Amino acid sequence: MPNDTLHGTFSKLHQQLYASDKYTLQTANRLYGEQTYSFLQDFLDATNKNYGAELAAVDFKGAAEQVRGTINQWVEEQTKNKIKDLIPAGAVDAMTRLVLVNAIYFKGNWDEQFDANMTRDRDFNINNNEKVKVKMMRKEANFNYGVFEDLKCRVLELPYVEKELSMLIFLPDAVEGIKDLESSLTAATLQTVSSKMYSTKVNLLLPRFKLEQEFGLGDTLKKMGMGEAFSDAADFSGMSGSKDLFISAVVHKAFVEVNEEGTEAAAATGVMMRARMMPRRPQEFIADHPFLFLIRENSSNSVLFFGRMSQPTMA
């Protein structure tokens, strides 16, 4: 895809996602560049126009630690104090030339909220041998639902207010089935899953949970084919006109909280399937072992957050 088309498509998608007043969804992008280093004006114009990312000129050479604090404070503000200390100590120094930062914050209420009086303590199976007590929410209602035998999982859709966004929960059949499920999911799989779901009455048990996770994405990106970008062979001349830039690290932090009212989240990054026919009695969807979840904008099928709930932190 040509760069102009890619940038324009992202810009239109951004406008579509953030036009609603039914939920809070905001992103913020910013470039922090060494004040003595020259970046191409075309690069700065493109990032500002298409991604809303302005360049903040900072003094990495003389005050790297102070700049780190400035970046972290900005991220914290943009994520309503949910993401703290995104850039760890030692990640920037006098040789740093550019830090690219993206922050996203979401808060939405369920279209039909859970009754807090129905929430009970219940076991959550971390694996076949370990259990922890969690606050398990309960609701019996009609949900979009599907049983996918090839993926060895069941999927349930929990809509947010006005159904513009939804949370999809992928519950493996086996307590320790989450790794196999993760390896099976692709963009095409997600699209097929959505098309095979149907509305039926479900008795849903879902734990309250709060997730806070930090990732170093360097090794993952290298395995995905970006190894050269982290080496002396990197070519980011489209940003500066020279080839002296390379990626030193990529860090990502995420926060997600799910309770009876809805979800608060922040971050700073063909399979043949069948769905069973609608049953007469309510289906049981008991999320008492590790599962995957995603938050999706429904009209565009854009995935805003994707996560794994392996061990709930009591919320």
Phi and psi in degrees as GROMACS dihedral restraints (atoms count N, CA, C in turn):
[ dihedral_restraints ]
;  ai    aj    ak    al  type     phi  dphi    fc
    3     4     5     6     1   -59.9    20    10
    4     5     6     7     1   150.2    20    10
    6     7     8     9     1   -57.5    20    10
    7     8     9    10     1   -42.1    20    10
    9    10    11    12     1   -61.0    20    10
   10    11    12    13     1   -41.3    20    10
   12    13    14    15     1   -66.7    20    10
   13    14    15    16     1   -42.9    20    10
   15    16    17    18     1   -60.7    20    10
   16    17    18    19     1   -49.5    20    10
   18    19    20    21     1   -62.4    20    10
   19    20    21    22     1   -43.6    20    10
   21    22    23    24     1   -64.7    20    10
   22    23    24    25     1   -40.3    20    10
   24    25    26    27     1   -63.4    20    10
   25    26    27    28     1   -43.4    20    10
   27    28    29    30     1   -63.0    20    10
   28    29    30    31     1   -41.7    20    10
   30    31    32    33     1   -62.2    20    10
   31    32    33    34     1   -42.1    20    10
   33    34    35    36     1   -66.1    20    10
   34    35    36    37     1   -41.2    20    10
   36    37    38    39     1   -62.2    20    10
   37    38    39    40     1   -41.6    20    10
   39    40    41    42     1   -58.2    20    10
   40    41    42    43     1   -45.7    20    10
   42    43    44    45     1   -63.8    20    10
   43    44    45    46     1   -38.3    20    10
   45    46    47    48     1   -66.6    20    10
   46    47    48    49     1   -42.6    20    10
   48    49    50    51     1   -68.2    20    10
   49    50    51    52     1   -33.4    20    10
   51    52    53    54     1  -104.5    20    10
   52    53    54    55     1    16.1    20    10
   54    55    56    57     1   -86.7    20    10
   55    56    57    58     1   -15.3    20    10
   57    58    59    60     1   -82.9    20    10
   58    59    60    61     1   148.2    20    10
   60    61    62    63     1  -106.6    20    10
   61    62    63    64     1    11.9    20    10
   63    64    65    66     1   -86.8    20    10
   64    65    66    67     1   -12.9    20    10
   66    67    68    69     1  -153.1    20    10
   67    68    69    70     1   166.7    20    10
   69    70    71    72     1  -103.1    20    10
   70    71    72    73     1   117.7    20    10
   72    73    74    75     1  -141.7    20    10
   73    74    75    76     1   116.5    20    10
   75    76    77    78     1  -140.1    20    10
   76    77    78    79     1   143.9    20    10
   78    79    80    81     1  -123.8    20    10
   79    80    81    82     1   157.0    20    10
   81    82    83    84     1  -143.6    20    10
   82    83    84    85     1   134.3    20    10
   84    85    86    87     1  -126.0    20    10
   85    86    87    88     1   141.2    20    10
   87    88    89    90     1  -152.8    20    10
   88    89    90    91     1   145.1    20    10
   90    91    92    93     1  -106.2    20    10
   91    92    93    94     1   132.3    20    10
   93    94    95    96     1  -112.9    20    10
   94    95    96    97     1   108.3    20    10
   96    97    98    99     1  -114.0    20    10
   97    98    99   100     1   142.7    20    10
   99   100   101   102     1   -57.1    20    10
  100   101   102   103     1   128.9    20    10
  102   103   104   105     1   -65.0    20    10
  103   104   105   106     1   -21.1    20    10
  105   106   107   108     1   -95.4    20    10
  106   107   108   109     1     0.9    20    10
  108   109   110   111     1  -101.5    20    10
  109   110   111   112     1   140.9    20    10
  111   112   113   114     1   -97.3    20    10
  112   113   114   115     1   123.8    20    10
  114   115   116   117     1  -108.8    20    10
  115   116   117   118     1   146.1    20    10
  117   118   119   120     1   -65.3    20    10
  118   119   120   121     1   136.8    20    10
  120   121   122   123     1   -63.9    20    10
  121   122   123   124     1   -35.0    20    10
  123   124   125   126     1   -61.4    20    10
  124   125   126   127     1   -39.5    20    10
  126   127   128   129     1   -64.7    20    10
  127   128   129   130     1   -46.1    20    10
  129   130   131   132     1   -64.6    20    10
  130   131   132   133     1   -39.6    20    10
  132   133   134   135     1   -65.0    20    10
  133   134   135   136     1   -41.5    20    10
  135   136   137   138     1   -66.4    20    10
  136   137   138   139     1   -43.3    20    10
  138   139   140   141     1   -68.5    20    10
  139   140   141   142     1   -34.0    20    10
  141   142   143   144     1   -72.0    20    10
  142   143   144   145     1   -45.1    20    10
  144   145   146   147     1   -67.3    20    10
  145   146   147   148     1   -46.2    20    10
  147   148   149   150     1   -92.9    20    10
  148   149   150   151     1   -24.2    20    10
  150   151   152   153     1  -124.6    20    10
  151   152   153   154     1    -0.5    20    10
  153   154   155   156     1    64.0    20    10
  154   155   156   157     1    26.3    20    10
  156   157   158   159     1  -102.4    20    10
  157   158   159   160     1   106.6    20    10
  159   160   161   162     1   -88.9    20    10
  160   161   162   163     1   156.9    20    10
  162   163   164   165     1   -92.1    20    10
  163   164   165   166     1   125.6    20    10
  165   166   167   168     1  -103.4    20    10
  166   167   168   169     1   117.1    20    10
  168   169   170   171     1   -78.6    20    10
  169   170   171   172     1   124.0    20    10
  171   172   173   174     1  -133.0    20    10
  172   173   174   175     1   168.6    20    10
  174   175   176   177     1  -105.0    20    10
  175   176   177   178     1    77.7    20    10
  177   178   179   180     1   -66.0    20    10
  178   179   180   181     1   -37.6    20    10
  180   181   182   183     1   -61.2    20    10
  181   182   183   184     1   -42.4    20    10
  183   184   185   186     1  -105.3    20    10
  184   185   186   187     1   -15.8    20    10
  186   187   188   189     1  -151.1    20    10
  187   188   189   190     1    55.1    20    10
  189   190   191   192     1   -60.3    20    10
  190   191   192   193     1   -42.0    20    10
  192   193   194   195     1   -67.2    20    10
  193   194   195   196     1   -37.6    20    10
  195   196   197   198     1   -65.7    20    10
  196   197   198   199     1   -40.0    20    10
  198   199   200   201     1   -64.0    20    10
  199   200   201   202     1   -40.3    20    10
  201   202   203   204     1   -56.8    20    10
  202   203   204   205     1   -43.8    20    10
  204   205   206   207     1   -62.9    20    10
  205   206   207   208     1   -38.4    20    10
  207   208   209   210     1   -64.0    20    10
  208   209   210   211     1   -44.6    20    10
  210   211   212   213     1   -62.5    20    10
  211   212   213   214     1   -47.0    20    10
  213   214   215   216     1   -63.6    20    10
  214   215   216   217     1   -36.4    20    10
  216   217   218   219     1   -65.6    20    10
  217   218   219   220     1   -40.6    20    10
  219   220   221   222     1   -63.3    20    10
  220   221   222   223     1   -45.4    20    10
  222   223   224   225     1   -61.6    20    10
  223   224   225   226     1   -42.5    20    10
  225   226   227   228     1   -61.0    20    10
  226   227   228   229     1   -41.7    20    10
  228   229   230   231     1   -65.1    20    10
  229   230   231   232     1   -41.8    20    10
  231   232   233   234     1   -69.8    20    10
  232   233   234   235     1   -24.1    20    10
  234   235   236   237     1  -107.5    20    10
  235   236   237   238     1    24.5    20    10
  237   238   239   240     1    54.2    20    10
  238   239   240   241     1    42.2    20    10
  240   241   242   243     1    67.9    20    10
  241   242   243   244     1    17.6    20    10
  243   244   245   246     1   -87.8    20    10
  244   245   246   247     1   -34.1    20    10
  246   247   248   249     1  -106.5    20    10
  247   248   249   250     1   113.1    20    10
  249   250   251   252     1  -115.5    20    10
  250   251   252   253     1   145.5    20    10
  252   253   254   255     1    53.4    20    10
  253   254   255   256     1    51.6    20    10
  255   256   257   258     1   -58.9    20    10
  256   257   258   259     1   -47.8    20    10
  258   259   260   261     1   -89.9    20    10
  259   260   261   262     1   112.1    20    10
  261   262   263   264     1   -75.1    20    10
  262   263   264   265     1   162.1    20    10
  264   265   266   267     1   -57.4    20    10
  265   266   267   268     1   135.2    20    10
  267   268   269   270     1    88.5    20    10
  268   269   270   271     1    -6.6    20    10
  270   271   272   273     1   -76.9    20    10
  271   272   273   274     1   -24.7    20    10
  273   274   275   276     1  -123.6    20    10
  274   275   276   277     1   149.0    20    10
  276   277   278   279     1  -152.4    20    10
  277   278   279   280     1  -166.6    20    10
  279   280   281   282     1   -65.4    20    10
  280   281   282   283     1   -18.6    20    10
  282   283   284   285     1   -90.1    20    10
  283   284   285   286     1    -7.1    20    10
  285   286   287   288     1   -68.0    20    10
  286   287   288   289     1   135.9    20    10
  288   289   290   291     1  -114.2    20    10
  289   290   291   292     1   -29.5    20    10
  291   292   293   294     1  -154.5    20    10
  292   293   294   295     1   135.5    20    10
  294   295   296   297     1  -123.4    20    10
  295   296   297   298     1   124.6    20    10
  297   298   299   300     1  -103.7    20    10
  298   299   300   301     1   126.4    20    10
  300   301   302   303     1  -124.3    20    10
  301   302   303   304     1   133.8    20    10
  303   304   305   306     1  -127.1    20    10
  304   305   306   307     1   132.6    20    10
  306   307   308   309     1  -130.6    20    10
  307   308   309   310     1   139.9    20    10
  309   310   311   312     1  -135.4    20    10
  310   311   312   313     1   139.7    20    10
  312   313   314   315     1  -133.9    20    10
  313   314   315   316     1   136.3    20    10
  315   316   317   318     1  -137.9    20    10
  316   317   318   319     1   138.4    20    10
  318   319   320   321     1  -144.6    20    10
  319   320   321   322     1   124.6    20    10
  321   322   323   324     1  -146.5    20    10
  322   323   324   325     1   146.6    20    10
  324   325   326   327     1   -95.6    20    10
  325   326   327   328     1   147.3    20    10
  327   328   329   330     1   -61.2    20    10
  328   329   330   331     1   148.1    20    10
  330   331   332   333     1   -61.4    20    10
  331   332   333   334     1   -38.7    20    10
  333   334   335   336     1  -128.0    20    10
  334   335   336   337     1   110.9    20    10
  336   337   338   339     1   -74.2    20    10
  337   338   339   340     1   156.2    20    10
  339   340   341   342     1   -74.5    20    10
  340   341   342   343     1   149.9    20    10
  342   343   344   345     1   -85.0    20    10
  343   344   345   346     1   114.8    20    10
  345   346   347   348     1   -60.9    20    10
  346   347   348   349     1   -24.7    20    10
  348   349   350   351     1   -69.8    20    10
  349   350   351   352     1   -15.4    20    10
  351   352   353   354     1   -91.6    20    10
  352   353   354   355     1    -7.6    20    10
  354   355   356   357     1   -72.7    20    10
  355   356   357   358     1   132.7    20    10
  357   358   359   360     1  -135.1    20    10
  358   359   360   361     1   156.1    20    10
  360   361   362   363     1   -70.1    20    10
  361   362   363   364     1   136.7    20    10
  363   364   365   366     1  -155.0    20    10
  364   365   366   367     1   155.4    20    10
  366   367   368   369     1   -71.9    20    10
  367   368   369   370     1   140.6    20    10
  369   370   371   372     1  -119.7    20    10
  370   371   372   373     1   124.7    20    10
  372   373   374   375     1   -86.0    20    10
  373   374   375   376     1   105.9    20    10
  375   376   377   378     1   -65.6    20    10
  376   377   378   379     1   -40.7    20    10
  378   379   380   381     1  -154.1    20    10
  379   380   381   382     1  -166.0    20    10
  381   382   383   384     1   -68.8    20    10
  382   383   384   385     1   -14.3    20    10
  384   385   386   387     1  -118.4    20    10
  385   386   387   388     1   -16.4    20    10
  387   388   389   390     1  -119.2    20    10
  388   389   390   391     1   142.4    20    10
  390   391   392   393     1  -135.4    20    10
  391   392   393   394     1   152.5    20    10
  393   394   395   396     1  -136.1    20    10
  394   395   396   397     1   155.5    20    10
  396   397   398   399     1   -84.6    20    10
  397   398   399   400     1   135.9    20    10
  399   400   401   402     1  -133.4    20    10
  400   401   402   403     1   164.1    20    10
  402   403   404   405     1   -86.7    20    10
  403   404   405   406     1   108.9    20    10
  405   406   407   408     1   -99.2    20    10
  406   407   408   409     1   118.3    20    10
  408   409   410   411     1   -81.1    20    10
  409   410   411   412     1   153.4    20    10
  411   412   413   414     1  -138.1    20    10
  412   413   414   415     1   140.7    20    10
  414   415   416   417     1  -155.9    20    10
  415   416   417   418     1   132.9    20    10
  417   418   419   420     1  -110.4    20    10
  418   419   420   421     1   118.9    20    10
  420   421   422   423     1  -164.1    20    10
  421   422   423   424     1   176.8    20    10
  423   424   425   426     1   -82.9    20    10
  424   425   426   427     1   127.4    20    10
  426   427   428   429     1  -132.7    20    10
  427   428   429   430     1   154.7    20    10
  429   430   431   432     1   -70.4    20    10
  430   431   432   433     1   133.5    20    10
  432   433   434   435     1  -152.1    20    10
  433   434   435   436     1   151.7    20    10
  435   436   437   438     1  -157.9    20    10
  436   437   438   439     1   148.4    20    10
  438   439   440   441     1  -111.0    20    10
  439   440   441   442     1   121.2    20    10
  441   442   443   444     1  -117.5    20    10
  442   443   444   445     1    98.9    20    10
  444   445   446   447     1   -67.1    20    10
  445   446   447   448     1   -35.7    20    10
  447   448   449   450     1   -66.8    20    10
  448   449   450   451     1   -32.6    20    10
  450   451   452   453     1   -88.4    20    10
  451   452   453   454     1    -9.5    20    10
  453   454   455   456     1    56.5    20    10
  454   455   456   457     1    49.7    20    10
  456   457   458   459     1  -155.5    20    10
  457   458   459   460     1   167.7    20    10
  459   460   461   462     1  -118.1    20    10
  460   461   462   463     1   150.7    20    10
  462   463   464   465     1  -129.4    20    10
  463   464   465   466     1   136.8    20    10
  465   466   467   468     1  -131.9    20    10
  466   467   468   469     1   141.8    20    10
  468   469   470   471     1  -108.3    20    10
  469   470   471   472     1   124.5    20    10
  471   472   473   474     1  -108.9    20    10
  472   473   474   475     1   108.3    20    10
  474   475   476   477     1   -80.8    20    10
  475   476   477   478     1   148.7    20    10
  477   478   479   480     1   -89.4    20    10
  478   479   480   481     1   175.0    20    10
  480   481   482   483     1   -49.8    20    10
  481   482   483   484     1   132.0    20    10
  483   484   485   486     1    68.9    20    10
  484   485   486   487     1     1.9    20    10
  486   487   488   489     1    62.3    20    10
  487   488   489   490     1    21.7    20    10
  489   490   491   492     1   -74.5    20    10
  490   491   492   493     1   -32.8    20    10
  492   493   494   495     1  -123.6    20    10
  493   494   495   496     1   155.1    20    10
  495   496   497   498     1  -142.9    20    10
  496   497   498   499     1   155.9    20    10
  498   499   500   501     1  -104.2    20    10
  499   500   501   502     1   127.3    20    10
  501   502   503   504     1  -103.2    20    10
  502   503   504   505     1   129.7    20    10
  504   505   506   507     1  -112.0    20    10
  505   506   507   508     1   124.4    20    10
  507   508   509   510     1  -106.7    20    10
  508   509   510   511     1   107.8    20    10
  510   511   512   513     1  -106.8    20    10
  511   512   513   514     1   111.2    20    10
  513   514   515   516     1   -62.5    20    10
  514   515   516   517     1   150.1    20    10
  516   517   518   519     1   -65.2    20    10
  517   518   519   520     1   -38.3    20    10
  519   520   521   522     1   -95.2    20    10
  520   521   522   523     1   146.7    20    10
  522   523   524   525     1   -56.6    20    10
  523   524   525   526     1   -39.1    20    10
  525   526   527   528     1  -106.5    20    10
  526   527   528   529     1    34.4    20    10
  528   529   530   531     1   -95.5    20    10
  529   530   531   532     1     7.0    20    10
  531   532   533   534     1   -70.5    20    10
  532   533   534   535     1   -34.8    20    10
  534   535   536   537     1   -65.8    20    10
  535   536   537   538     1   -43.3    20    10
  537   538   539   540     1   -63.4    20    10
  538   539   540   541     1   -38.0    20    10
  540   541   542   543     1   -65.9    20    10
  541   542   543   544     1   -44.1    20    10
  543   544   545   546     1   -57.3    20    10
  544   545   546   547     1   -43.6    20    10
  546   547   548   549     1   -70.2    20    10
  547   548   549   550     1   -16.7    20    10
  549   550   551   552     1   -92.1    20    10
  550   551   552   553     1   -16.1    20    10
  552   553   554   555     1   -84.7    20    10
  553   554   555   556     1   128.5    20    10
  555   556   557   558     1  -133.7    20    10
  556   557   558   559     1   173.5    20    10
  558   559   560   561     1   -59.7    20    10
  559   560   561   562     1   -40.6    20    10
  561   562   563   564     1   -66.3    20    10
  562   563   564   565     1   -38.2    20    10
  564   565   566   567     1   -61.8    20    10
  565   566   567   568     1   -45.0    20    10
  567   568   569   570     1   -61.1    20    10
  568   569   570   571     1   -40.6    20    10
  570   571   572   573     1   -65.0    20    10
  571   572   573   574     1   -41.8    20    10
  573   574   575   576     1   -67.3    20    10
  574   575   576   577     1   -41.4    20    10
  576   577   578   579     1   -56.3    20    10
  577   578   579   580     1   -47.6    20    10
  579   580   581   582     1   -60.3    20    10
  580   581   582   583     1   -38.8    20    10
  582   583   584   585     1   -73.6    20    10
  583   584   585   586     1   -18.7    20    10
  585   586   587   588     1   -98.5    20    10
  586   587   588   589     1    -3.4    20    10
  588   589   590   591     1   -80.9    20    10
  589   590   591   592     1   156.9    20    10
  591   592   593   594     1  -142.8    20    10
  592   593   594   595     1   160.3    20    10
  594   595   596   597     1   -85.6    20    10
  595   596   597   598     1   128.9    20    10
  597   598   599   600     1  -155.5    20    10
  598   599   600   601     1   162.9    20    10
  600   601   602   603     1   -76.1    20    10
  601   602   603   604     1   131.9    20    10
  603   604   605   606     1  -133.0    20    10
  604   605   606   607     1   138.1    20    10
  606   607   608   609     1   -93.4    20    10
  607   608   609   610     1   102.9    20    10
  609   610   611   612     1   -99.9    20    10
  610   611   612   613     1   129.3    20    10
  612   613   614   615     1  -120.0    20    10
  613   614   615   616     1   120.0    20    10
  615   616   617   618     1  -135.6    20    10
  616   617   618   619     1   129.6    20    10
  618   619   620   621     1   -73.3    20    10
  619   620   621   622     1   143.4    20    10
  621   622   623   624     1   -63.8    20    10
  622   623   624   625     1   139.3    20    10
  624   625   626   627     1  -153.8    20    10
  625   626   627   628     1   156.3    20    10
  627   628   629   630     1  -134.5    20    10
  628   629   630   631     1   123.6    20    10
  630   631   632   633     1  -116.5    20    10
  631   632   633   634     1   133.7    20    10
  633   634   635   636     1  -134.0    20    10
  634   635   636   637     1   121.1    20    10
  636   637   638   639     1  -141.5    20    10
  637   638   639   640     1   145.2    20    10
  639   640   641   642     1  -123.4    20    10
  640   641   642   643     1   137.7    20    10
  642   643   644   645     1  -131.7    20    10
  643   644   645   646     1   141.5    20    10
  645   646   647   648     1   -99.0    20    10
  646   647   648   649     1   116.9    20    10
  648   649   650   651     1   -95.6    20    10
  649   650   651   652     1     2.1    20    10
  651   652   653   654     1   -56.9    20    10
  652   653   654   655     1   -53.1    20    10
  654   655   656   657     1   -62.0    20    10
  655   656   657   658     1   -39.8    20    10
  657   658   659   660     1   -63.3    20    10
  658   659   660   661     1   -45.1    20    10
  660   661   662   663     1   -66.2    20    10
  661   662   663   664     1   -35.4    20    10
  663   664   665   666     1   -63.3    20    10
  664   665   666   667     1   -42.2    20    10
  666   667   668   669     1   -65.7    20    10
  667   668   669   670     1   -24.7    20    10
  669   670   671   672     1   -85.7    20    10
  670   671   672   673     1     3.7    20    10
  672   673   674   675     1   106.2    20    10
  673   674   675   676     1     9.5    20    10
  675   676   677   678     1  -102.2    20    10
  676   677   678   679     1    20.6    20    10
  678   679   680   681     1   -56.0    20    10
  679   680   681   682     1   -38.9    20    10
  681   682   683   684     1   -62.7    20    10
  682   683   684   685     1   -32.1    20    10
  684   685   686   687     1   -65.0    20    10
  685   686   687   688     1   -20.0    20    10
  687   688   689   690     1   -97.8    20    10
  688   689   690   691     1     5.8    20    10
  690   691   692   693     1  -118.9    20    10
  691   692   693   694     1   176.9    20    10
  693   694   695   696     1   -65.9    20    10
  694   695   696   697     1   -14.5    20    10
  696   697   698   699     1   -84.0    20    10
  697   698   699   700     1    -0.8    20    10
  699   700   701   702     1   -61.3    20    10
  700   701   702   703     1   144.2    20    10
  702   703   704   705     1  -126.7    20    10
  703   704   705   706     1    94.2    20    10
  705   706   707   708     1  -110.8    20    10
  706   707   708   709     1    36.7    20    10
  708   709   710   711     1   -64.5    20    10
  709   710   711   712     1   -20.5    20    10
  711   712   713   714     1   -68.7    20    10
  712   713   714   715     1   -11.6    20    10
  714   715   716   717     1   -98.1    20    10
  715   716   717   718     1   -35.2    20    10
  717   718   719   720     1  -129.4    20    10
  718   719   720   721     1   -12.7    20    10
  720   721   722   723     1    89.0    20    10
  721   722   723   724     1    -7.0    20    10
  723   724   725   726     1  -128.1    20    10
  724   725   726   727     1   172.3    20    10
  726   727   728   729     1  -111.7    20    10
  727   728   729   730     1    33.8    20    10
  729   730   731   732     1   -97.7    20    10
  730   731   732   733     1     3.2    20    10
  732   733   734   735     1   -96.6    20    10
  733   734   735   736     1   143.0    20    10
  735   736   737   738     1  -150.3    20    10
  736   737   738   739     1   162.1    20    10
  738   739   740   741     1   -82.6    20    10
  739   740   741   742     1   128.8    20    10
  741   742   743   744     1   -97.4    20    10
  742   743   744   745     1   -32.7    20    10
  744   745   746   747     1  -163.4    20    10
  745   746   747   748     1   153.3    20    10
  747   748   749   750     1  -131.0    20    10
  748   749   750   751     1   120.9    20    10
  750   751   752   753     1  -119.1    20    10
  751   752   753   754     1   148.5    20    10
  753   754   755   756     1  -143.0    20    10
  754   755   756   757     1   134.3    20    10
  756   757   758   759     1  -126.3    20    10
  757   758   759   760     1   145.3    20    10
  759   760   761   762     1  -136.5    20    10
  760   761   762   763     1   148.9    20    10
  762   763   764   765     1  -137.4    20    10
  763   764   765   766     1   130.0    20    10
  765   766   767   768     1  -140.4    20    10
  766   767   768   769     1   131.6    20    10
  768   769   770   771     1  -129.0    20    10
  769   770   771   772     1   129.4    20    10
  771   772   773   774     1  -122.0    20    10
  772   773   774   775     1   126.8    20    10
  774   775   776   777     1  -142.6    20    10
  775   776   777   778     1  -167.2    20    10
  777   778   779   780     1   -63.3    20    10
  778   779   780   781     1   -28.7    20    10
  780   781   782   783     1   -82.7    20    10
  781   782   783   784     1   -38.2    20    10
  783   784   785   786     1   166.3    20    10
  784   785   786   787     1  -143.3    20    10
  786   787   788   789     1  -132.2    20    10
  787   788   789   790     1   140.5    20    10
  789   790   791   792     1  -123.9    20    10
  790   791   792   793     1   130.1    20    10
  792   793   794   795     1  -144.8    20    10
  793   794   795   796     1   149.8    20    10
  795   796   797   798     1  -150.3    20    10
  796   797   798   799     1   153.9    20    10
  798   799   800   801     1  -155.6    20    10
  799   800   801   802     1   152.8    20    10
  810   811   812   813     1   -95.8    20    10
  811   812   813   814     1   130.4    20    10
  813   814   815   816     1   -81.4    20    10
  814   815   816   817     1   122.8    20    10
  816   817   818   819     1  -133.0    20    10
  817   818   819   820     1   154.7    20    10
  819   820   821   822     1  -132.2    20    10
  820   821   822   823     1   146.2    20    10
  822   823   824   825     1  -115.3    20    10
  823   824   825   826     1   133.7    20    10
  825   826   827   828     1   -68.2    20    10
  826   827   828   829     1   158.0    20    10
  828   829   830   831     1   -67.5    20    10
  829   830   831   832     1   157.3    20    10
  831   832   833   834     1   -61.6    20    10
  832   833   834   835     1   126.3    20    10
  834   835   836   837     1   -81.0    20    10
  835   836   837   838     1   164.0    20    10
  837   838   839   840     1   -81.9    20    10
  838   839   840   841     1   -39.7    20    10
  840   841   842   843     1   -90.6    20    10
  841   842   843   844     1   155.5    20    10
  843   844   845   846     1   -57.6    20    10
  844   845   846   847     1   138.3    20    10
  846   847   848   849     1   -74.8    20    10
  847   848   849   850     1   150.7    20    10
  849   850   851   852     1   -98.9    20    10
  850   851   852   853     1   124.0    20    10
  852   853   854   855     1  -124.7    20    10
  853   854   855   856     1    92.4    20    10
  855   856   857   858     1  -109.1    20    10
  856   857   858   859     1   101.5    20    10
  858   859   860   861     1   -84.9    20    10
  859   860   861   862     1    70.9    20    10
  861   862   863   864     1  -108.9    20    10
  862   863   864   865     1    20.0    20    10
  864   865   866   867     1  -151.8    20    10
  865   866   867   868     1   168.2    20    10
  867   868   869   870     1   -51.3    20    10
  868   869   870   871     1   138.4    20    10
  870   871   872   873     1  -144.2    20    10
  871   872   873   874     1   165.0    20    10
  873   874   875   876     1  -102.6    20    10
  874   875   876   877     1   152.2    20    10
  876   877   878   879     1  -145.8    20    10
  877   878   879   880     1   154.9    20    10
  879   880   881   882     1  -143.0    20    10
  880   881   882   883     1   153.6    20    10
  882   883   884   885     1  -111.5    20    10
  883   884   885   886     1   124.9    20    10
  885   886   887   888     1  -127.1    20    10
  886   887   888   889     1   139.8    20    10
  888   889   890   891     1   -86.5    20    10
  889   890   891   892     1   120.8    20    10
  891   892   893   894     1   -76.2    20    10
  892   893   894   895     1   -34.6    20    10
  894   895   896   897     1   -70.0    20    10
  895   896   897   898     1   -31.7    20    10
  897   898   899   900     1  -104.6    20    10
  898   899   900   901     1    -8.2    20    10
  900   901   902   903     1    59.8    20    10
  901   902   903   904     1    26.8    20    10
  903   904   905   906     1   -80.1    20    10
  904   905   906   907     1   127.9    20    10
  906   907   908   909     1   -88.0    20    10
  907   908   909   910     1   118.0    20    10
  909   910   911   912     1   -90.4    20    10
  910   911   912   913     1   -37.6    20    10
  912   913   914   915     1  -140.2    20    10
  913   914   915   916     1   145.5    20    10
  915   916   917   918     1  -140.1    20    10
  916   917   918   919     1   128.9    20    10
  918   919   920   921     1  -147.9    20    10
  919   920   921   922     1   171.0    20    10
  921   922   923   924     1  -122.9    20    10
  922   923   924   925     1   126.5    20    10
  924   925   926   927     1  -104.9    20    10
  925   926   927   928     1   101.0    20    10
  927   928   929   930     1  -101.7    20    10
  928   929   930   931     1   -32.2    20    10
  930   931   932   933     1  -152.0    20    10
  931   932   933   934     1   106.3    20    10
  933   934   935   936     1   -63.5    20    10
  934   935   936   937     1   138.4    20    10
  936   937   938   939     1   -94.2    20    10
  937   938   939   940     1   127.4    20    10
  939   940   941   942     1   -57.3    20    10
  940   941   942   943     1   127.0    20    10
